[in-house]
Amino acid sequence: RKLKYARAVRDNGGDPDRPGYAPEFLPVIYELPRDEAYAIHKRNGKQVYGWELESNWWKANPNLGVTIPVEAMREECRKAKEDPSQLNSFLRLNLNVVTDADEGAIDMGKWDQCGDDVDPIAWRAKRLEELRGEPCYGGLDLGSSSDLTAFVLVFGDGEDGYEILPWFWVPEDSALSRQHKDKVPYVTWIEQGFVESTSDDWTNYNEVARMIGKLASEYAIRNVAIDRAFQGDQMMQVLREEHGIDVVPMGAGTLTQTAPTKRWLDLIHTGRLAHGNNPVMRWQAGNLVVWRDESGGMKPNKKKSTEKIDGQAAAIMALACAMVAENAGPSMLRTIRRQRSFLGKTVSVKGDANGTAAQHHPADRCEPFQ
């Protein structure tokens, strides 16, 4: 709280009409500026970020090497490089860098690199056409009737990475008010085609279902994972019975969420996710926070995330479907998900369409359905 106040005073510029006007207060802040933290440098023929350079650590830690062991900082930096979900913690706690979200999971520099500087509108229009008929997997995160709903299709087999196409819905009558509340340009995103508006002042789930049904006729959607919150059960029934889509419920616990969440973060960190610079997904990538348990499990944490993460959650669910197919083959998905597995035990799978026997080990957490 004191740091936030000090920054407000520092950035006030002597304007009595702006927050932070306190001429009697002299803020002294030791921090690594955000632009310096994400600046790219070349060291020994490799590209490194500013936050990796030990010469920058002293800017935020004038007592480094005295009360703060340099070796301890090196260890924390190593953890941040190996695990992207630890990066924001390292930046915020060790270098005093303002991050996109408290304990944010995604390095936004890495996220932007996955966009490859493409124009998001042109890229989306191009890929919507080029991916028609291609096999894919869906994830649907239903918001409350007045909130954002997200549907994401994941394309690819994992060997060369994945590509995503997301859709979002927001109630038409509340788009402007939500824009003021969330401080994001919903109206512009609707005009640009990144967000769909549904009729009235509530999200019309029938319109969402019809749109997904239309997408299923255009793309080879193998199956769709849906969370069980809100109208999840009803939506599953509509998609199955009225649109013939293979739908599976996905639990919100770490048993089902850990593997796809880790894979999602790894794809971003290694530059193997093509997202086309979708502005809604970028906003939500900066909001994503993950919850961890003592055994290393993790899942998206909507309560701790600063703003909406619906698209990120939907992408992780779609990725879970793709991972099942990647590990066991699409022909065995229906058999696998009927198994009642317990962590640490091997579950036998009877065989695929060719009669080939296989085994699935739940400890690898490749089975996302309970």
N, C-alpha and C positions, 0 to 999 in steps of 0.2 A: 504494500500500500504506500509506504514512504517512497519507494523507488518510482512508482507510477506518478506520484505527486511531483517528485524531483524532475522527472522527464517532462511533465506538463509545464513546470516553471521554466525549464531550459528551452522548450520549444515555443514558449508564449510570444516571444519577440517584442515584449514591452507593451502589449495591447491590453488595456484594462477591461475591454469588452470580451476577451477570450478567456477560457479556463486556464488557470495556472499563473495568473498575474499576481506576483508576490515579489516586489522589488527588494524587500527586506531579507529574502531568502536566497542564499548562494548554493546552488546544487553542484556537488562534485561527484561525478559518476564514472566509475571505472568499468568500461565495457568495450567489447569488440564491435564496432559498427556493423550493422547487418550487411551492408554492401561489401564490406571487407571480408566478412565471414563467408560469403558466397562467391567472392572473386576467385577466378581460376588462375592458377600459377603452374609453371612447368618446373619440375624438379627431377633431375636424373632421367629426362626423357619421358616422364609421366605427368599427367595433369592431376593436380591436387587442389582442394579448396583452401581458402584462407584459414578456415577454422582448424585445419590439420597442421598448420605451420606453428611450431613452437615459439617462433619469434613474435607471433601475434598473441600468445597466451598472456604475456606480461601486461598487455594493455588493460585486461580485465582483472588481472591478479598481480598487483604491484609487490605483493609479499611472496610470490611464487619462488620456491627454492629456500624459503625461510620457515614459514609456518605451514606452507602447502608444499609437500614433496613433489618434485617434477615427475618422478616415476609414477606417482599416483595419477597425475594428469595424463600421462602417456597411456596408462591402463584404461582410463575412462575414454580417451580418444579412440583407442583400439576397439573398445566395445561398440562405440558409435559407428565406426567404419564397418564393423562386421554385422551389426544389427541396425537397420535403418530406423526401427521403431525407438531406438535409444538416442537418436541424434538430437531431437529437439530438447531432450532432457540435458544432454551434454552442453548444448549451446546455451540454454537458459540458466542452468545452475552453475556452470563452470566459466562461461564467457559473457554472461549477462546480455545475451542476444535476445531481442524480442522475436518470438517464434509465431508461426501461424496458428498454433493451438497449444494449449497446455498439454504437455506430454504428447504432442502430435506425432503420429506414426510415420508420416511420409515426408521425405526430404523433397521440398518443392523444386529445388534445383534439378533433382533427378526426374521428377514428374515432367518438368518442362522439356527436358532432353528427350523424353519419349514422344513429345509432340513433333519433333523434327521441323519446327518452324513452318508448318503448313497452315494455310488459311482454313479455319475451322468450318466455315460455311461451305466452301468449295470442296473440301475434303469429305465432309459428310455426304453431300449430294453425290459425289463420285462413288464413294464406297457403298452407299445405299443401292446403287444400280449394279456395281460390280460384284457384290456379294450375294445377289439374288440366287437362290437355289443351293447355296453353300450350307453344309451342315453346321449347326451351332447349338448353343445351350443357353437357356434363359434363367434369369433370376428376377423375382418380383418382390419389391419391398413396398407394402401397402401403408400409406400414411392414414391418419385419421381423416374423417370426412372433410375437414377444413385445411388439411395439411398437404404436403408434397408427396406424390407417389412416384416410384421409379421402377423402370423395367430395363434390364440390360441384356443384350445378346453378346455372347463370347464366341468368337470364331478362332479356329486353329486347333492343332493337335498337341501343342506343348513343346514340340521339338524345336521349333523356331520362334516360340513365343506365342502370344495371343493378340487378338484385335477385338475391340469392343465397339458396339453401337448402342447408345443409351437413348431412352425416351423418358420424359418427365411429364407429369400432369399436375396442374394446380387449378383450383376453382376459379372460373372466369371473374366472378364478382368480387373475389377477394385478392386478385392478383396485385392490384395497386396498393391495397392496405398491407399485404405481405411484403411488398417491395419496400415500403416505409419501415416496417417492423424488422425485416431481415437485412435491410441495407444492401440488397442485391437487385439488379435490373430485371425483374421477372417480365415486365412488359416488353422490354427490348428482346429478351430471350424468346418470348412468344412470337414476336414479329420475325425473328431470325430463324425460327423453326426448331429451336433447341428445347422448348417447352410447349406442351399442348395445354390448352385451356378447356376445361369441361364446363358444361352448362350450370347455371345457377351459382349459389354461394357455397356449394359443397362438391367434393370430388365424386363424380358419377361413376361408380365402379362398373356399371354396365357399359359405359363408353370405353373404359379402360379394357374391359374384356373383349369388346368388339374389335378394338385396335390390335390387341394381341392376337386375336383370331385371324385378322387380316394379315398380320406379319407372318403367322404360321403358314399361310397360303403362298407367301412370297419367299420365305427362307425355310430351309430344312431344319426346323427346330426339333431336336431329339427329345428334349424334356425341359420342363420349367420347374425350378425350385421356388417355393413360396414360404414366407415366414408365417407363423401361426397366429400372429397378432391381428387385432381388428377383425376384418371380414375375410380372413385367410381361408377358412373352411368353405365358406360360401363361394368365394372366388374359384377355389379349386374345383368345386362341383360344376360351376358354370363353364369353366375352360374345358373340363373333361367331357361333359355331356353335350354342350352346345357347339363346341369348336373342335372336339376330338384331339385335344392336346394332352400329352402324357405329363401329368403334373404330380409332383411329390412334395410333401411337407418337409420343411427343414427346421430342426431345432435351433434354439438361440444359445445353447450352452457351448462350453469350450470343446466338448467331445466332437461336436459336429463342425465347429467354426475354426478350430485351430489350424488344421492343415491348409484350407483354402486361404485363410487370412495370412499365414506365413508365406504361402505361394504368391499371393497378390503383392505383398510388400517386396518380395524377392524379384518379381517380374519388373517392378518399377525401378528397383535399385540397380538391376543389371541391364536396363534399357530394352527389355523384351516384351514391352506392352505398347501397342499402337492405339492411342486414344484420340488422335486428330485434333488435339487442343480444344476439346469440348469445354466451353467456359463454365458450364454448370458442374461438370465433373471436377474441373480444376478447383472451383470454389469449395466443393465438398472434400476434395483431397486435402486441402489445407485445414479442414475442420476435423478430420478423422483422428480419433483417439482410440487406442486399444486397451483393453483390460487384460491383465495377466494374473495367472494363479501361480502358486509356488512350484507346481510341477512343469511349468513352461507352457501351459495352455494359454490361449489368447482368443479374443473375439472383439469385434467393433463395440465401442462403448458409447451408446447414444446419450447417456446421462452426462458423461464427462466431456463429450465433444462440444465445442463452443457453438456450433451452428448445425445445420442439416448435413447428414451423411447418407441419405437414402440411396443415392446412386452408387456410392462405395459399397454399401451393404448388399445391394442387388447384384453388383458385379462379383462380389465374393461368393454369393450363393450360386450364381451362374458358373463361376470357376469351379465350385465344388462338383457340379454335374460333369463338367469337362474333365476333371481329374479322375472321376470314377471311370469314365470312358477311356481315358488315357491309360489307366492302370489295368483295367480289366477287359476293355473292348465293349463297344456299344451293345453287342448282342447279349452280353451277360448282365447288363445293368438291371434288368427287371428281376433276374434271379438274385443278384447281390443284395438289392435293397430289401428283399423279403427276409434276409437272414437277421437273426437276433444276435448281434455280436457283443462281446465284452472285451474291454481293453486288455491286451496281453494274451488273448487266446486266438488261435488260428481258426478261421471259419472256412469250411470247404465249400467250393462252388461246383455244382454238379457238372457243368460243361457248357460250351457255347454251341452255336448252330452247327459247327463242324465236328462236334463230339469231343473237343479237346478239354481235358480236365484242367482246373486251375485252382489256386488257393489265394485267399486274401487275408492279410494280417492286419487286424484293427489297430495294432500299436503304431502302424504307419499313418493312421488316421486318414485313410483315403476314402472311407465310407462316411459320407456326410449326412446320411438319412437315418433317423431313429425309428 
